Amino acid sequence: MRVIVDDIRYGLRQFRKAPGFTITAVLTLALGIGATTAIFTLIHAVLLKSLPVTRPEDLIRVGNEENCCINGGMQDNWSLFSFDQYKLFRDNNPEFQQLAAFQAGRDQISVRRQGSSQPAESFISEFVSGNAFDALGIQAYAGRLLQPSDDQKGAAPVAVMSFRTWQQKYGQDPSIVGASFMINGFPYTLIGIAPPGFYGDRLADNPPSFWLPLSSEPQIDGVMAVLDRPDLDWLNLLGRIRPNTNLKQLEARMQVQLRQWMLSPQSKVRQNDRSLIPKQTLHLSPGGGGVQTMRDQYKDGLRLLMWISSFVLLIACANLANLMLARAATRRQQTSVRSALGAPRTRLIRQALTESVVLAVLGGLAGLAVAYGGSRLILHLAFQKSFVPIDPAPSLPVLGFAFAVSLLTGVLFGVAPAWMMVHASPIDALRGTNRTTAQGSTMAQKSLVVLQAAISLVLLCAAGLLTQSLRNMQNQHFGFETQNRYILHIDPQMAGYKPEQMDAFYRELHDLLAAIPGVKSVAYSLYSPMEGNNWGTGVFLEGQAPPPPGSNDNNTSWVRASADYFATIGTRIIQGRGLTLADTESSQPVAVVNKTFAKKFFKDGNAIGKHFGIDGPEHTGTFEIVGVTEDTQYWGPTEKIRPMFFLSAHQWVKYTDADMNMFEKVSHSKLDSVEIQTAGFVPGLEAQVRRAIAQVNPDLTVIDFNSFADQVKGNFNQQAMIARLTSLFGLVALALASIGLYGVTAYSVERRTSEIGIRMALGADRLAVLKLVLRGAFLQVIIGLAIGLPATILGGQALSSLLFGIRPYDPAVLLITTVILLGSAFLAAVIPARRAASTEPMQALRIE
């Protein structure tokens, strides 16, 4: 042990004597290890980390797919469940110590402390079963958490607040616990504060600020309530399993229970869908990581970035190896003296490896600082306007990862110098010169430069492809216009409005907003394009046979919108007309469909005058199609356009079916998206809009206000993060490769100083020397390009799933990145080449 300590001390003394080498080596390695560790920090948090709960390994989730937010009908592979199904599983499967239910979606609620003069604020809430916190093993930070007795009809309304909300909004005021809050106009008692670091049953951006018991859902959601709708599935189920439980047997029994329940009257399964019941399945899956929506969303991008950062680390290691080889070559005479004095080879090898490992550990420590900053940068790029419960500080697993990477790189780039030390000849010490330095070290260094050039080309091309793909996504025509357009979201229910009050409310709101100077038009709708929302249903066409059960051939998306909606968002009507104020309760119910709807459901593509309905074949004559719009992207920039229809916000259809009448009330109560078009820039528009809304009702909360362009831009956060970080890593790789080429060329020039002097003494001019050095440098780069080009094409194929509107082997990207790499190589090589060309022959000959 003492020998190892002595070797470490000796290595540190050597590093102090060569500060330039040490700083360059540590910073180079810090970039490589820091980039890799930063990405691993996010991979660990998003893909690998368990929920911060008691014994997460004992948690089981019912279902293995991600789904949101409210589903009806068959799921085939079930992952969302109704409240009735939850009670069925909870009460009939004793293998669960606790089985808890969590709302799959999120609600916006209006919250104001009772007695406060401050206006109500909008917060995110989640409904959970009364045993949810017990099932997860969570203890309150202050007060108490929900209990089963709180989740009963008639129980006093209570709520739990997140620690983050308590800290940021209420300054950790202890009097908050036990205080009364008005939530959507109803009094609730805040009974406790959740512990720090707990954000619910999943990793998500903008996690809940409040947790409410399931029993309070009808009061909060009003006409939108789903608690007593056994045919609507809206809950994720997580349970704590008992020891020695046979999960396969439990899964099989729960599958039988599900099918039996679907055969019961309460399930409301249609007669023609009953043939699908035997095909319905559910699977149990590990629940320690919670509901994994974000994992599915970001796993491909994070894994790609992990590969890219690993390539950067590889280039950094190659640079370190080059530095160590050059250093070993300059110390060859010293090593030969030590060998001549009797130092055993094992001692020399151990010293070389020890120095390499110490250097790598120093680089790893510096890399942790880079990793911390890199993690914060990635979080900022990916979630610019959202809070994500990911700590950028390295955790214990991340620290272990960084330490392991440091040791591995230390051993890898220390092998070559150790090999050179083993082969140091005592004769060199007697000669007192470095003339016998083996050409193998130079060849190894040049090979590493070739490797760096090849990898740099791959990373630069990947960055170019992803950047161009992002541009293609952003510049495509989405079927609407964003210039001088704004979107705000409200929820009248949060201010206590009932469905029958909505028409008058929206008329008043429309008139006040339209009166703002500079406002050109105002509309409102169920949701707006690319805001992350979607309502879907099956349609039945007049004169056409209904699709077979389970085919989903008649599935469509739909929006309810006001007059002037299409003009306000800039969507063209290509046939017929749009929605108008003339479409009222007393007129024929009408619909406007998109081009895809017309093509899919009508052979001749002519939809005007045709009729369709929803909910069943008996309603096929409900809506008359009066217009066709251009296809509009409502979902995501790369999503396939779906068939879509638009209903008038001014019409109510009178159904004999109670569920369908409820459907009408629900869709009229959720016209939460308000669209505004202006004639140009309007100073202080947001403030004027907020004042107008407060004039309608001071308890009405503005959930958000954004330009339409910003709303669309938010759909590209992940692609932008990947493109920017790939570009950043590509530039780092290019810089490291250029430094490596410069170092090898400079070292080669230094070793060939006497040769250059002889050439110039014999008549070679400076241009010939310049060409000689540049030829040797560019030969390495050209070989790297030859290796890198096919690797780049293969890399492009691997990226094909992330590319949009560009080929994986795009010639323009290949050409541009090749030119960039050659330009950087020229700059890196021309400096030592000019130095060599300026060598005085007599001075060079004196060196010998």
Phi, psi and omega in degrees: 000320180296324179297318180296319178298319178297320179297320179295315179299318180297317179298318179296323177297318179296322179293323178297326180287340181234070185298324180298312178299314185296314181296315179299315182295314183294316180294321178299313180291326179299321178298314182293310181290322181296317179297315181294319181291325178298314179293321179294328176302316180286321178299318179296317182290321186270320189256334191244333189285141176275164174298147178282068184230173178288129177041068181299338180292345180270357183274138178233136176259139174273105186116155180225017177235158178263135183210150178201146004234324175227123180241151172230155180084202185279142174250348186067288174255107193276132174226345174247147186219153175279169179297322179295320178293321177302313180296323178301310181292320182296320187271350186235016178224087184293351177296338177273121170297317175215139172235117186247156181241140181227135179300131182287326179262197177226147178247149168263128179237152177265124186232132174213133178291131184297132181092351180276145177273354180288147178291161179294147178242156179267131178228161176268135180233164176218132174275133179223158177289159183298338181262010187299312182291324176296319181297325180276348180076036183262136176252147182291144171282323176213146182070221178222167179257179181297146176233161179306328180293337177283343186254052179231146176299132181092351179290153178299135181293124182226163180212156175241138182254146176287153180298320182298316179294318178300320182287313188276325185265332186235011173057031180055037178293116183293341181287351178299319181294123182095352181282161179260135179236144173269112179248114185052035176087000180247142181283130177230144176264127177278113187264345182186170179242128177291157182290156176301143178086352178262124183233016176113199187271009182200159170274123184206152172284144184054065180291170184297146171263335181225143171245131181238148178291149180306324185297341181271358183300317179299324180291316183288315186272346176057236183293341179276000187300140181236000183302319183262021176252093182296345182268001179246129185255124187211008185241137166269141182244126175233134182226153174263119189272150176282154179301149175063025177282135175276103186293326180296317178294318179297317179299316180296319181293318180293329177294319176296317179300319179298313182293321178296320179296322181291339176277349182278158181299328184294340181287337180058032176288130180295151183301319182285352177261355184294336178293344181272348185301317179298344181270354183283133182228162167217154181228142174271141181221159178303135183248007183297331178270000181076198176284130197251041181300313182292328178298314180295326184287322190249356188296320182295316180294318180292322178294321177299314180295329177295318177296315182296315180294330176294323176295321176298318177299320179297318178295319178299318179295322178296320176297318178298319178298320177299315178298317181293323178295316179297319180294319179296324179293319180289337179262011185297321180294320178299319179295321179296320177299315180298321178293321179294331179276002172106008179294127180291153182297324180298324179294318179295319179296314181299320179297316180296316180292322179298315178299319180297316181293318178300316178299319180294321179294318176299317176296323178294320178296317176295326179295331179295323177294318177297320181297318180297312178295322179295321179296317178297321179296315181296318178299320179294318181292322185279325186229066190297324184244015183234155172264130177238128184286062177239125179274119180289346178291136181298130177274178180301314176299323179290320176299318177297320178297313180298319180295318180296318178297320180298312180298317182297313180294324178299317179292318184295310183276000174266351183293314184296313177299322178297321179296320178296322179294322179299324184264014175290129184263133176301335180300326180299323179295323180289327178289331181069029182214163179258016185294337183270009179306127186292146177289344182299323180295318178297319179296320178296318179297316180296323178297322179293324176295320177301315179299316180297318180297318180296314182293321180299319179298317179299313182292319179295319177295319177300317178297318179296317180296315182291323178294316178293323176299317178298317178299317179299318179298314186289330186264001178288159178274117184269359181089018175203172179242143182252345184293132179058036179230145185223150180234130171232153181239134177227169173218097183303332179299329180295339178259010174090011180288141177260159182307320183289348179265353190294317183302312180295320179300311183291327176297315180295316180297316180301314184293321180291319179290320181294338181279351178293128181303131180097347178279127184267317178205156181224138176216168176215155187203172177298319173198168183244167184299135172059037174259002177091020181238156177198133171243133182228158178199168174268144179246152179233122187268136178296130179083003179240144180291142178294153179292158178295154181304136176080002184280331182061016181292341182257013181288136178219164169259159181207157179221139170260130187216161182271175174299151180068010182298312185294321178293322182294321180267357176080031175264130184279140169271118184261350178202138178075218184226171176265195179276140183226171177292344179286346178277095185239181180298331184273353181256169179302127176301129184238165176214149170248137182241160176272172185299322180296321176301311182298319181291321185287319190260351180228124186301321182273358180075001181265107184259345185299130178088350179281163183236151175206168177215180179233165174080341178169162181299338182289350183249021188296341182263012188294307188249136174259131181280122183245353181199159177231129179258163169296157178293132183238136181274109179259349193251284180213161188297338180246005181286148175287137179296132181258157171300140187211144174228157185235129179251155182283134176289348184262001182244140171241127177268130179269110179258151173280337180281125182298321179296322180288325174295323175295322177302317179297316180296317181298312185291333176282334182276352184244032176279070192271348185260124179246127182252136181231131173248133179247162179281350181172200179291129179244110180299135176065030184299314183300316180298320179294321178295316180296322178294321179296319180293319178296330178292326176291312181199117182294342178271359181276123185263134171277115182289314176199160177220120182220155167290152179300323180298320179293323178298317178293318181301327180299341179284349184253011185303313183293315180297321179294320178300313182295316181295316182293315182290324175297318177297317179299313179295324178297319179292321176298316179299318179297316179297316179296318179296321179295319177298320179297317179295319178300315182297315181295318180295316179297318179296320179295319179297318180298318181289334184258018183302313181295321179298318180296320178299317179297316180301315182290327177293331180272003173118357178292133179272175185294326179296321179296319178294318179300315179296321181300313182290315181296324179300316180295321180292314183289335176299320179295318182292319180297318177297319177299319177296319180299323177283323186286328183300308177296325177296325179295318179296318177296320178296322177297320177297321179294332180271358190305326181291342180260359185261149180224120175071023179211142180283149180295343181239044185301120184298323182297317179295317178300316182295313183297314181293326177295317179297318179299315180296317179295321178298315178295321179296320179297315179297321181291327185269334188289333181294305177294332178294318178294323177299319179294321182291337181268006181292134175277130184305315183294321179296321179294321182289331180293337182301326179289000000 
